[in-house]
Amino acid sequence: MFTKTLLALSLPLLLASATSAQTTPSRQPTAAMQRPASSAVRASPTLLDVAVSDSSTTYLVFSGPVSLVDVGMANNYLVKIENNAVFVRARRKSPPPTPMLIRFGSKYWMGRLVYVDRPVLQLYDFQKDGALGMTMGGNGSASGSAPENELALDKELEKKNAVEGKLNKLRKTREEHQAVAVVDNDLVLSLANVRNDKDFTYLRFKVINHSAIDYNVDFTDFQLVENAQKKFLSKKKNEARRPLAPSSGSANQSVTGRTTGYLTYAIPLYAATDRGYLEVTLRELNGARVLVLPVPSRVINRASTI
């Protein structure tokens, strides 16, 4: 009887000890997993959102020359570098947000591109110690104008004046290449003249606006395209593209409705093969009428000097 009573008293204690022995090891890993969380690195501050539209341009200006722009989703945004400024525009409507890294001088800046469904003309000014300075519009959004002298990549005044003098000479030349043309949306874009010197290729384009709406040129893109010939089953073979930033020429040129206008640019001199061509793209400031003109390499390679 005494033995049964002793077993009845000791059995709960043994069960409690066994339960404690089973649960204690399982708690220790949990505490070990939770302990680093208290000392984890804090999240970085939220990236600055830069408003971008597909119908207008956003400008970012820095205190030093921009040498690198890396966009997470590069296919969704059009980016161009002009000295210490970066021009950004969405290629299509409603692309997802994406981060953007910019190196200017020896410093780095990182932000986020966010699409807005309305035209924007914003100047994000980072020239003062890397801090953002913007002029706020009436609706609370950042507004401004494009950086002065947008296309001036070469800051040497003498060379710049020499290039502009040759462009003025080209503007007075009779048209020579009417056959290199493209027609779209009641607009005609054609190559009027081309000249070369030891540093630059000088181009003059003719724009015939058959529509009643002015065509305001925002972006003019130049890309050297090589290996563009198609293989079997219409597959392109190792096509390579290299952007050529214009070194001189007027930005935001306009051709009013029912008129004809001319656009002139100087781009860095290059040599292309017979399989290459210069792709010229005009993008409208507040509209979606895009003109793409391929200029055969032989036309530029055989151009006269100026």
SESEZA-763399 format. One record per residue (C-alpha): y, z, x; residue number from 1; residue in three letters. Coordinates in nm, 4 decimals, always signed. Each point is the difference from the previous one (the first is absolute). Layout:
% residues N
+----------+----------+----------+-----+---------+
!        Y !        Z !        X ! num ! residuo !
+----------+----------+----------+-----+---------+
!        Y !        Z !        X ! NUM !     ALA !
...
+----------+----------+----------+-----+---------+
END
This chain:
% residues 306
+----------+----------+----------+-----+---------+
!        Y !        Z !        X ! num ! residuo !
+----------+----------+----------+-----+---------+
!  +0.0000 !  +0.0000 !  +0.0000 !   1 !     MET !
!  +0.2362 !  +0.0894 !  +0.2818 !   2 !     PHE !
!  -0.0837 !  -0.3269 !  +0.1794 !   3 !     THR !
!  +0.0800 !  -0.2097 !  -0.3109 !   4 !     LYS !
!  +0.3314 !  +0.1818 !  -0.0412 !   5 !     THR !
!  +0.0899 !  -0.0677 !  +0.3655 !   6 !     LEU !
!  -0.0803 !  -0.3704 !  -0.0347 !   7 !     LEU !
!  +0.2104 !  -0.0231 !  -0.3159 !   8 !     ALA !
!  +0.2982 !  +0.1528 !  +0.1808 !   9 !     LEU !
!  -0.0320 !  -0.2028 !  +0.3200 !  10 !     SER !
!  -0.0695 !  -0.3400 !  -0.1628 !  11 !     LEU !
!  +0.3636 !  -0.0618 !  -0.1153 !  12 !     PRO !
!  +0.1253 !  +0.0889 !  +0.3472 !  13 !     LEU !
!  -0.2406 !  -0.2461 !  +0.1618 !  14 !     LEU !
!  +0.0982 !  -0.2756 !  -0.2419 !  15 !     LEU !
!  +0.3708 !  +0.0641 !  +0.0642 !  16 !     ALA !
!  -0.0572 !  -0.0148 !  +0.3757 !  17 !     SER !
!  -0.1922 !  -0.3270 !  -0.0346 !  18 !     ALA !
!  +0.2700 !  -0.1503 !  -0.2167 !  19 !     THR !
!  +0.2668 !  +0.1026 !  +0.2517 !  20 !     SER !
!  -0.2013 !  -0.1479 !  +0.2850 !  21 !     ALA !
!  -0.0315 !  -0.3315 !  -0.1846 !  22 !     GLN !
!  +0.3623 !  -0.0334 !  -0.1037 !  23 !     THR !
!  +0.1723 !  +0.1121 !  +0.3193 !  24 !     THR !
!  -0.0975 !  -0.3029 !  +0.2133 !  25 !     PRO !
!  +0.1203 !  -0.2385 !  -0.2716 !  26 !     SER !
!  +0.3424 !  +0.1639 !  -0.0092 !  27 !     ARG !
!  +0.0558 !  -0.0228 !  +0.3741 !  28 !     GLN !
!  +0.0054 !  -0.3834 !  +0.0175 !  29 !     PRO !
!  +0.2359 !  -0.0074 !  -0.2995 !  30 !     THR !
!  +0.2419 !  +0.2313 !  +0.1774 !  31 !     ALA !
!  -0.0348 !  -0.2092 !  +0.3167 !  32 !     ALA !
!  +0.0794 !  -0.3148 !  -0.1919 !  33 !     MET !
!  +0.3002 !  +0.1517 !  -0.1710 !  34 !     GLN !
!  +0.1503 !  +0.1663 !  +0.3082 !  35 !     ARG !
!  +0.1230 !  -0.3219 !  +0.1708 !  36 !     PRO !
!  +0.1724 !  -0.1050 !  -0.3227 !  37 !     ALA !
!  +0.2524 !  +0.2794 !  +0.0425 !  38 !     SER !
!  +0.0919 !  -0.1322 !  +0.3453 !  39 !     SER !
!  -0.0130 !  -0.3723 !  -0.0886 !  40 !     ALA !
!  +0.2902 !  -0.2235 !  +0.1021 !  41 !     VAL !
!  +0.2501 !  -0.0395 !  -0.2783 !  42 !     ARG !
!  +0.0473 !  -0.3407 !  -0.1598 !  43 !     ALA !
!  +0.2852 !  -0.2098 !  +0.1385 !  44 !     SER !
!  +0.3140 !  -0.0374 !  -0.2103 !  45 !     PRO !
!  -0.0007 !  -0.2716 !  -0.2646 !  46 !     THR !
!  +0.0875 !  -0.3434 !  +0.1363 !  47 !     LEU !
!  +0.3297 !  -0.1521 !  -0.1049 !  48 !     LEU !
!  -0.0489 !  -0.2590 !  -0.2752 !  49 !     ASP !
!  +0.1738 !  -0.3316 !  +0.0688 !  50 !     VAL !
!  +0.0617 !  -0.2029 !  -0.3184 !  51 !     ALA !
!  -0.1175 !  -0.3613 !  +0.0242 !  52 !     VAL !
!  +0.0116 !  -0.2858 !  -0.2510 !  53 !     SER !
!  -0.1433 !  -0.3514 !  -0.0115 !  54 !     ASP !
!  +0.3341 !  -0.1487 !  -0.1102 !  55 !     SER !
!  +0.2374 !  +0.1519 !  +0.2578 !  56 !     SER !
!  +0.0078 !  +0.1473 !  +0.3491 !  57 !     THR !
!  +0.0065 !  +0.3515 !  +0.1401 !  58 !     THR !
!  +0.1640 !  +0.0601 !  +0.3387 !  59 !     TYR !
!  -0.0750 !  +0.2757 !  +0.2536 !  60 !     LEU !
!  +0.2318 !  +0.0396 !  +0.2995 !  61 !     VAL !
!  -0.0774 !  +0.2118 !  +0.3071 !  62 !     PHE !
!  +0.1894 !  +0.1206 !  +0.3067 !  63 !     SER !
!  -0.2017 !  -0.2108 !  +0.2428 !  64 !     GLY !
!  -0.1765 !  -0.3381 !  +0.0136 !  65 !     PRO !
!  -0.3103 !  -0.0164 !  -0.2183 !  66 !     VAL !
!  -0.3083 !  -0.1040 !  +0.1959 !  67 !     SER !
!  -0.2802 !  +0.0762 !  -0.2457 !  68 !     LEU !
!  -0.0498 !  +0.0093 !  -0.3768 !  69 !     VAL !
!  -0.3453 !  +0.0923 !  -0.1280 !  70 !     ASP !
!  -0.0585 !  -0.0199 !  -0.3759 !  71 !     VAL !
!  -0.3214 !  +0.1429 !  -0.1440 !  72 !     GLY !
!  -0.0515 !  -0.2811 !  -0.2533 !  73 !     MET !
!  +0.1682 !  -0.2827 !  +0.1892 !  74 !     ALA !
!  -0.1126 !  -0.2707 !  -0.2435 !  75 !     ASN !
!  +0.2037 !  +0.1547 !  -0.2816 !  76 !     ASN !
!  +0.3366 !  +0.0165 !  +0.1767 !  77 !     TYR !
!  +0.2218 !  -0.2410 !  +0.1910 !  78 !     LEU !
!  +0.1573 !  +0.1604 !  +0.3086 !  79 !     VAL !
!  +0.2491 !  -0.1462 !  +0.2464 !  80 !     LYS !
!  +0.1608 !  +0.1554 !  +0.3111 !  81 !     ILE !
!  +0.3573 !  -0.0848 !  +0.0994 !  82 !     GLU !
!  +0.1098 !  +0.1979 !  +0.3091 !  83 !     ASN !
!  +0.0396 !  +0.3592 !  -0.1302 !  84 !     ASN !
!  -0.0597 !  -0.0849 !  -0.3675 !  85 !     ALA !
!  -0.3146 !  -0.0481 !  -0.2100 !  86 !     VAL !
!  +0.0014 !  -0.2096 !  -0.3198 !  87 !     PHE !
!  -0.2718 !  +0.0741 !  -0.2564 !  88 !     VAL !
!  -0.0967 !  -0.1784 !  -0.3197 !  89 !     ARG !
!  -0.3094 !  +0.0127 !  -0.2232 !  90 !     ALA !
!  -0.2078 !  -0.3171 !  -0.0057 !  91 !     ARG !
!  -0.1107 !  +0.0538 !  -0.3599 !  92 !     ARG !
!  +0.0612 !  +0.2259 !  -0.2966 !  93 !     LYS !
!  -0.1322 !  +0.3581 !  -0.0097 !  94 !     SER !
!  -0.1763 !  +0.0355 !  +0.3370 !  95 !     PRO !
!  -0.1272 !  +0.3535 !  +0.0719 !  96 !     PRO !
!  +0.2072 !  +0.2300 !  +0.2242 !  97 !     PRO !
!  -0.0753 !  -0.0220 !  +0.3693 !  98 !     THR !
!  +0.1140 !  +0.1853 !  +0.3151 !  99 !     PRO !
!  +0.2242 !  -0.1705 !  +0.2569 ! 100 !     MET !
!  +0.0429 !  +0.0932 !  +0.3663 ! 101 !     LEU !
!  +0.3019 !  -0.1248 !  +0.1985 ! 102 !     ILE !
!  +0.0694 !  +0.0348 !  +0.3728 ! 103 !     ARG !
!  +0.3663 !  -0.0267 !  +0.0992 ! 104 !     PHE !
!  +0.0968 !  +0.0556 !  +0.3610 ! 105 !     GLY !
!  -0.2324 !  +0.2760 !  +0.1196 ! 106 !     SER !
!  -0.0224 !  +0.1719 !  -0.3407 ! 107 !     LYS !
!  -0.2198 !  -0.0367 !  -0.3069 ! 108 !     TYR !
!  +0.0771 !  +0.0188 !  -0.3699 ! 109 !     TRP !
!  -0.2504 !  +0.0110 !  -0.2859 ! 110 !     MET !
!  +0.0558 !  -0.0463 !  -0.3703 ! 111 !     GLY !
!  -0.1619 !  -0.1476 !  -0.3085 ! 112 !     ARG !
!  +0.0700 !  -0.3269 !  -0.1813 ! 113 !     LEU !
!  +0.0072 !  +0.0400 !  -0.3783 ! 114 !     VAL !
!  +0.0410 !  -0.2918 !  -0.2404 ! 115 !     TYR !
!  +0.2650 !  +0.0220 !  -0.2734 ! 116 !     VAL !
!  +0.0035 !  -0.2405 !  -0.2918 ! 117 !     ASP !
!  +0.3654 !  -0.0991 !  +0.0305 ! 118 !     ARG !
!  +0.2197 !  -0.1784 !  +0.2544 ! 119 !     PRO !
!  +0.1204 !  +0.2266 !  +0.2793 ! 120 !     VAL !
!  +0.2572 !  -0.0430 !  +0.2744 ! 121 !     LEU !
!  -0.0350 !  +0.3103 !  +0.2109 ! 122 !     GLN !
!  +0.1133 !  +0.0900 !  +0.3482 ! 123 !     LEU !
!  -0.1882 !  +0.2880 !  +0.1623 ! 124 !     TYR !
!  +0.2125 !  +0.0994 !  +0.2993 ! 125 !     ASP !
!  -0.1814 !  +0.1986 !  +0.2720 ! 126 !     PHE !
!  +0.2537 !  -0.0623 !  +0.2774 ! 127 !     GLN !
!  +0.1302 !  +0.3595 !  +0.0231 ! 128 !     LYS !
!  -0.2585 !  +0.2069 !  +0.1892 ! 129 !     ASP !
!  -0.2795 !  -0.1499 !  -0.2084 ! 130 !     GLY !
!  +0.1316 !  +0.1689 !  -0.3142 ! 131 !     ALA !
!  +0.0243 !  -0.1958 !  -0.3225 ! 132 !     LEU !
!  +0.3477 !  -0.0927 !  -0.1171 ! 133 !     GLY !
!  +0.0413 !  -0.2030 !  -0.3185 ! 134 !     MET !
!  +0.2716 !  -0.0825 !  -0.2488 ! 135 !     THR !
!  -0.1168 !  +0.1203 !  -0.3398 ! 136 !     MET !
!  +0.0501 !  -0.2288 !  -0.2963 ! 137 !     GLY !
!  +0.0986 !  +0.1032 !  -0.3495 ! 138 !     GLY !
!  -0.3617 !  +0.0271 !  -0.1108 ! 139 !     ASN !
!  -0.0879 !  +0.2331 !  +0.2860 ! 140 !     GLY !
!  -0.1745 !  -0.2663 !  +0.2030 ! 141 !     SER !
!  +0.0911 !  -0.0919 !  +0.3543 ! 142 !     ALA !
!  +0.2077 !  -0.3132 !  +0.0190 ! 143 !     SER !
!  +0.1831 !  -0.1927 !  +0.2657 ! 144 !     GLY !
!  +0.0390 !  -0.3351 !  +0.1649 ! 145 !     SER !
!  -0.1958 !  -0.1791 !  +0.2669 ! 146 !     ALA !
!  +0.0669 !  +0.0880 !  +0.3633 ! 147 !     PRO !
!  +0.2841 !  -0.1979 !  +0.1485 ! 148 !     GLU !
!  -0.1019 !  -0.3076 !  +0.1997 ! 149 !     ASN !
!  -0.3580 !  -0.0052 !  -0.1310 ! 150 !     GLU !
!  -0.1348 !  -0.2851 !  +0.2108 ! 151 !     LEU !
!  +0.1615 !  +0.0829 !  +0.3342 ! 152 !     ALA !
!  -0.2975 !  +0.0758 !  +0.2220 ! 153 !     LEU !
!  +0.1862 !  -0.0907 !  +0.3176 ! 154 !     ASP !
!  +0.2944 !  +0.2322 !  +0.0603 ! 155 !     LYS !
!  +0.1423 !  -0.1997 !  +0.2898 ! 156 !     GLU !
!  +0.3160 !  -0.1422 !  -0.1527 ! 157 !     LEU !
!  +0.0185 !  -0.2989 !  +0.2317 ! 158 !     GLU !
!  -0.3507 !  -0.1237 !  -0.0765 ! 159 !     LYS !
!  +0.0440 !  +0.0698 !  -0.3687 ! 160 !     LYS !
!  +0.3189 !  -0.2077 !  -0.0102 ! 161 !     ASN !
!  -0.1756 !  -0.2828 !  +0.1835 ! 162 !     ALA !
!  -0.2832 !  -0.0003 !  -0.2547 ! 163 !     VAL !
!  +0.2429 !  +0.0053 !  -0.2921 ! 164 !     GLU !
!  +0.1949 !  -0.2869 !  +0.1568 ! 165 !     GLY !
!  -0.3139 !  -0.2134 !  +0.0112 ! 166 !     LYS !
!  -0.0770 !  +0.0870 !  -0.3623 ! 167 !     LEU !
!  +0.3506 !  -0.1149 !  -0.0972 ! 168 !     ASN !
!  -0.0649 !  -0.3268 !  +0.1814 ! 169 !     LYS !
!  -0.3296 !  -0.0398 !  -0.1838 ! 170 !     LEU !
!  +0.1736 !  +0.0502 !  -0.3352 ! 171 !     ARG !
!  +0.2043 !  -0.3147 !  +0.0635 ! 172 !     LYS !
!  -0.2998 !  -0.2164 !  +0.0869 ! 173 !     THR !
!  -0.1311 !  -0.2657 !  -0.2351 ! 174 !     ARG !
!  -0.3304 !  +0.0859 !  -0.1749 ! 175 !     GLU !
!  -0.3085 !  -0.1273 !  +0.1774 ! 176 !     GLU !
!  -0.3200 !  +0.1416 !  -0.1553 ! 177 !     HIS !
!  +0.0137 !  -0.0441 !  -0.3776 ! 178 !     GLN !
!  -0.3795 !  -0.0562 !  -0.0129 ! 179 !     ALA !
!  -0.0808 !  +0.3607 !  +0.0972 ! 180 !     VAL !
!  +0.0612 !  +0.1608 !  -0.3391 ! 181 !     ALA !
!  -0.1426 !  +0.2130 !  -0.2784 ! 182 !     VAL !
!  +0.0882 !  +0.0024 !  -0.3728 ! 183 !     VAL !
!  -0.0512 !  +0.3025 !  -0.2256 ! 184 !     ASP !
!  +0.1757 !  +0.1715 !  -0.2943 ! 185 !     ASN !
!  +0.2759 !  -0.2654 !  -0.0220 ! 186 !     ASP !
!  +0.0761 !  +0.0572 !  +0.3677 ! 187 !     LEU !
!  -0.0403 !  -0.2341 !  +0.2956 ! 188 !     VAL !
!  -0.0251 !  +0.1356 !  +0.3547 ! 189 !     LEU !
!  -0.0012 !  -0.2535 !  +0.2840 ! 190 !     SER !
!  +0.0527 !  -0.0084 !  +0.3753 ! 191 !     LEU !
!  +0.3282 !  -0.1735 !  +0.0770 ! 192 !     ALA !
!  +0.0275 !  +0.0368 !  +0.3797 ! 193 !     ASN !
!  -0.1722 !  +0.1661 !  +0.2924 ! 194 !     VAL !
!  +0.1078 !  +0.0386 !  +0.3637 ! 195 !     ARG !
!  -0.1244 !  +0.1906 !  +0.3069 ! 196 !     ASN !
!  +0.1484 !  +0.1509 !  +0.3119 ! 197 !     ASP !
!  -0.1636 !  +0.2092 !  +0.2729 ! 198 !     LYS !
!  +0.0066 !  +0.3184 !  -0.2106 ! 199 !     ASP !
!  +0.0167 !  -0.0853 !  -0.3721 ! 200 !     PHE !
!  -0.1014 !  -0.2441 !  -0.2716 ! 201 !     THR !
!  +0.2877 !  -0.0824 !  -0.2358 ! 202 !     TYR !
!  -0.0894 !  -0.0821 !  -0.3617 ! 203 !     LEU !
!  +0.2096 !  -0.1289 !  -0.2877 ! 204 !     ARG !
!  -0.1489 !  -0.0020 !  -0.3502 ! 205 !     PHE !
!  +0.1188 !  -0.1698 !  -0.3156 ! 206 !     LYS !
!  -0.0378 !  +0.1751 !  -0.3361 ! 207 !     VAL !
!  +0.0531 !  -0.1960 !  -0.3221 ! 208 !     ILE !
!  +0.0341 !  +0.2316 !  -0.2975 ! 209 !     ASN !
!  -0.0746 !  -0.1953 !  -0.3185 ! 210 !     HIS !
!  +0.0012 !  +0.3178 !  -0.2086 ! 211 !     SER !
!  +0.3038 !  +0.1652 !  -0.1588 ! 212 !     ALA !
!  -0.0665 !  +0.3307 !  +0.1789 ! 213 !     ILE !
!  +0.1334 !  +0.0708 !  +0.3473 ! 214 !     ASP !
!  -0.2596 !  +0.0304 !  +0.2746 ! 215 !     TYR !
!  +0.0934 !  +0.2962 !  +0.2208 ! 216 !     ASN !
!  -0.2082 !  +0.0044 !  +0.3171 ! 217 !     VAL !
!  -0.1031 !  +0.3506 !  +0.1023 ! 218 !     ASP !
!  -0.2843 !  -0.0406 !  +0.2511 ! 219 !     PHE !
!  -0.0603 !  -0.3065 !  +0.2146 ! 220 !     THR !
!  -0.3318 !  +0.0409 !  +0.1790 ! 221 !     ASP !
!  -0.1276 !  -0.2121 !  +0.2873 ! 222 !     PHE !
!  -0.3631 !  +0.0083 !  +0.1089 ! 223 !     GLN !
!  -0.1770 !  -0.2066 !  +0.2638 ! 224 !     LEU !
!  -0.3401 !  -0.0947 !  -0.1443 ! 225 !     VAL !
!  -0.2782 !  -0.1283 !  +0.2269 ! 226 !     GLU !
!  -0.3550 !  -0.1257 !  -0.0663 ! 227 !     ASN !
!  +0.0878 !  -0.0754 !  -0.3608 ! 228 !     ALA !
!  -0.2386 !  -0.2953 !  -0.0353 ! 229 !     GLN !
!  -0.2836 !  +0.0607 !  -0.2437 ! 230 !     LYS !
!  -0.3667 !  -0.0053 !  +0.0942 ! 231 !     LYS !
!  -0.2994 !  -0.0869 !  -0.2114 ! 232 !     PHE !
!  +0.0149 !  +0.1376 !  -0.3561 ! 233 !     LEU !
!  +0.3773 !  +0.0446 !  +0.0327 ! 234 !     SER !
!  -0.0241 !  +0.3105 !  +0.2158 ! 235 !     LYS !
!  +0.2820 !  +0.0493 !  +0.2486 ! 236 !     LYS !
!  -0.0979 !  +0.0481 !  +0.3633 ! 237 !     LYS !
!  +0.1593 !  +0.2964 !  +0.1788 ! 238 !     ASN !
!  +0.3450 !  -0.0519 !  -0.1470 ! 239 !     GLU !
!  +0.2608 !  +0.1911 !  +0.1999 ! 240 !     ALA !
!  +0.3523 !  +0.0891 !  -0.1152 ! 241 !     ARG !
!  +0.2888 !  +0.1240 !  +0.2099 ! 242 !     ARG !
!  +0.3348 !  +0.0977 !  -0.1547 ! 243 !     PRO !
!  +0.3183 !  -0.1409 !  +0.1544 ! 244 !     LEU !
!  +0.3093 !  +0.2047 !  -0.0789 ! 245 !     ALA !
!  +0.3193 !  -0.2068 !  -0.0386 ! 246 !     PRO !
!  +0.2467 !  +0.0676 !  +0.2810 ! 247 !     SER !
!  +0.3055 !  -0.1385 !  -0.1773 ! 248 !     SER !
!  +0.1093 !  -0.1336 !  -0.3365 ! 249 !     GLY !
!  +0.1705 !  +0.1308 !  -0.3102 ! 250 !     SER !
!  -0.1888 !  +0.2504 !  -0.2138 ! 251 !     ALA !
!  -0.0049 !  -0.0007 !  -0.3808 ! 252 !     ASN !
!  +0.1138 !  -0.3609 !  -0.0273 ! 253 !     GLN !
!  +0.0411 !  -0.1352 !  -0.3527 ! 254 !     SER !
!  -0.0403 !  -0.3401 !  -0.1654 ! 255 !     VAL !
!  +0.1719 !  -0.0076 !  -0.3382 ! 256 !     THR !
!  -0.1585 !  -0.1670 !  -0.3018 ! 257 !     GLY !
!  +0.0105 !  -0.3805 !  -0.0253 ! 258 !     ARG !
!  +0.1151 !  -0.0341 !  +0.3614 ! 259 !     THR !
!  -0.1361 !  -0.0703 !  +0.3489 ! 260 !     THR !
!  +0.0292 !  +0.2420 !  +0.2880 ! 261 !     GLY !
!  -0.1024 !  +0.0234 !  +0.3652 ! 262 !     TYR !
!  -0.1528 !  +0.2890 !  +0.1963 ! 263 !     LEU !
!  +0.0051 !  +0.0205 !  +0.3804 ! 264 !     THR !
!  -0.2018 !  +0.2253 !  +0.2299 ! 265 !     TYR !
!  -0.0889 !  +0.0401 !  +0.3662 ! 266 !     ALA !
!  -0.3465 !  +0.1310 !  +0.0851 ! 267 !     ILE !
!  -0.1579 !  +0.0705 !  +0.3412 ! 268 !     PRO !
!  -0.1317 !  -0.3140 !  +0.1683 ! 269 !     LEU !
!  -0.3766 !  -0.0405 !  -0.0199 ! 270 !     TYR !
!  -0.2642 !  -0.2623 !  +0.0736 ! 271 !     ALA !
!  -0.2631 !  -0.0861 !  -0.2625 ! 272 !     ALA !
!  -0.3078 !  -0.2204 !  +0.0106 ! 273 !     THR !
!  -0.0687 !  -0.2956 !  -0.2268 ! 274 !     ASP !
!  -0.1961 !  +0.2346 !  -0.2271 ! 275 !     ARG !
!  +0.2941 !  +0.2361 !  -0.0402 ! 276 !     GLY !
!  +0.3115 !  +0.0017 !  -0.2133 ! 277 !     TYR !
!  +0.3040 !  +0.2127 !  -0.0768 ! 278 !     LEU !
!  -0.0184 !  +0.1635 !  -0.3432 ! 279 !     GLU !
!  +0.3455 !  +0.0647 !  -0.1483 ! 280 !     VAL !
!  +0.0214 !  +0.2273 !  -0.3049 ! 281 !     THR !
!  +0.3127 !  +0.0573 !  -0.2102 ! 282 !     LEU !
!  -0.0023 !  +0.3060 !  -0.2267 ! 283 !     ARG !
!  +0.2524 !  +0.0545 !  -0.2752 ! 284 !     GLU !
!  +0.2193 !  +0.3118 !  -0.0108 ! 285 !     LEU !
!  -0.0293 !  +0.0732 !  -0.3741 ! 286 !     ASN !
!  -0.2794 !  -0.2265 !  -0.1141 ! 287 !     GLY !
!  -0.3517 !  -0.1236 !  +0.0692 ! 288 !     ALA !
!  +0.0632 !  -0.3628 !  +0.0984 ! 289 !     ARG !
!  -0.1634 !  -0.0262 !  +0.3420 ! 290 !     VAL !
!  +0.0098 !  -0.3211 !  +0.2037 ! 291 !     LEU !
!  -0.2501 !  -0.0620 !  +0.2814 ! 292 !     VAL !
!  +0.0557 !  -0.2986 !  +0.2305 ! 293 !     LEU !
!  -0.2482 !  -0.0924 !  +0.2776 ! 294 !     PRO !
!  +0.1720 !  -0.1808 !  +0.2881 ! 295 !     VAL !
!  -0.2491 !  -0.1959 !  +0.2171 ! 296 !     PRO !
!  -0.0013 !  +0.0981 !  +0.3659 ! 297 !     SER !
!  +0.0526 !  -0.3604 !  +0.1122 ! 298 !     ARG !
!  +0.3369 !  -0.0081 !  -0.1780 ! 299 !     VAL !
!  +0.1219 !  +0.2987 !  +0.2026 ! 300 !     ILE !
!  -0.1724 !  -0.0935 !  +0.3273 ! 301 !     ASN !
!  +0.1653 !  -0.3445 !  -0.0022 ! 302 !     ARG !
!  +0.3439 !  +0.1182 !  -0.1103 ! 303 !     ALA !
!  +0.3045 !  -0.0890 !  +0.2092 ! 304 !     SER !
!  +0.1794 !  +0.2572 !  +0.2137 ! 305 !     THR !
!  +0.3364 !  +0.1442 !  -0.0916 ! 306 !     ILE !
+----------+----------+----------+-----+---------+
END
